[in-house]
């Protein structure tokens, strides 16, 4: 027996969250305009949050790379200074 249509995961999620909403959507009845407006505002807020978070993660990565570079340069200067001191003190 072949099912007449495929049930999507989003439908199962909607049914579990609110069976009444799922039933309305099956009959072609959409949410009221104020609910759509509220949902769009939440989506916009979520998009903004994710964009800002992504930018913060990128900045943190750049700071880590910059810090690692500065540590390497600092260690190179210390090693160079030590070797210079050692060379000069051994040749005297």
ABEGO torsion letter per residue (X at the ends): XBBABBBBAAAAAAAAABAAAAAAAAAGBBBBAAAAAAAAAAAAAAAAAAAAAAAAAAAAAAAAAAAAAAAAAAAAAAAAAAAAAAAAAAAX
